[in-house]
Amino acid sequence: MKKYIGVVAALALASPLVAAAQTPSVDTQIAQAVQILPEDLRAGATVVTYDPATGARKVLREGTNFLECQPRGDDGFARCYNKVFAPRRDLEAKLRAEKKSDQEIAAAMAAAVKAGTIPGPPKAMMSYRDYDKPDRIQKLWVMSLPNATPESVGVSIAPQRDAALKGEGLPWMMQPGKPGAHIMIPINPKPAVSKISDEAPDPVTQATLPLPEDLRAGATVYTYDEATGARKVLRQGTNQVECTPRGADGFTWCYNTVTGPRRDLSAKLRAQKKDPKEIQAAMAEATKNGTIPAAPFGVMSYRMYGKRDRIQLLWVLSVPGATPESIGVTTASAREDALELRGTPWLMLPGTPGAHIMIPINK
């Protein structure tokens, strides 16, 4: 009997230690929470958790940059997002603690935005999601583009989940035309052997290689006459994308058709032997007086290169005027990593009309 009591007592004493061992330390939670971020943003990110019973916020580490992260939860996800979303996260946590359904939470969030209690979703913003099992995309960046459509962005809506699970996923759009529209950007691991090639049996097929497969057949393909800058259509397409075959510089490009007038004018100016500064000034003047439309926010273009001394497959999202703080993206170049096929997105020309996000494709 004494032996039995001793065993029970020992188990009773041990159980709090076992429970404690199951709860990661604060340092471990912080390291886990920021792992999905680019390295230059990790040390400055705020890290928070929420009490599931009350929804109260608990700050594990006060940060210094524009990002906030949550350690891995019971659902297996760790998340990072811009601090502008913090009031939304706080309200959502409280509603979940009150056992509200997903529909009730969505309705309450919409009402709070309408009332001005919490800010509405920004024009565009990157968030980050990390998962610890192979049944979901493990490393995912998500660019919100409220109300965007495949036509306005020039991107595919064909799901890439299965390809991403195999480490070969491409970005794609979800919830097109809705306030929750966003581009899923799976961060593929470095492939053992690259499948990227800019070789094809004919110019039309070759020109469309930078695109996702479902956009290739419908893309317009064209070239420019070097002497006059006139556009020559090799194939008239049916979708929102147009492409030019590999040029003398080794690049193959595809664009949204909405930017076509800008490229047509640029080609004519080059044919007139204008230098880059003159072309830039003429383009700016034409935009100002309405001769050509301004480059829209949130338009995707695609670039392919055949050799390993440049990024071979690059998608470029135009975000005029965006800054790291406004869009939640680092400006630290990932070019060297991208050359090794392990690159992640970064922002270039921040705060200018030419601001854009470089999205290297690792496959």
Secondary structure, DSSP 4 states (H G I P E B T S, - for coil): -HHHHHHHHHHHHHHHHHHHHHS--HHHHHHHHHTTS-HHHHTT-EEEEE-TTT--EEEEE--SSSEEEE---TTSEEEEEEGGGHHHHHHHHHHHHTT--HHHHHHHHHHHHHHTSSPPPPSSEEEEEEESSTTS-SEEEEEE-TT--HHHHT---S--HHHHHTT----EEESTTSTT-EEEEE-PPPPSS-------SSHHHHHTTTS-HHHHTT-EEEEE-TTT--EEEEE--SSSEEEE---TTSEEEEEEGGGHHHHHHHHHHHHTT--HHHHHHHHHHHHHTTSSPPPPTTEEEEEEESSTTS-SEEEEEE-TT--HHHHT---S--HHHHHTT----EEESTTSTT-EEEEE---
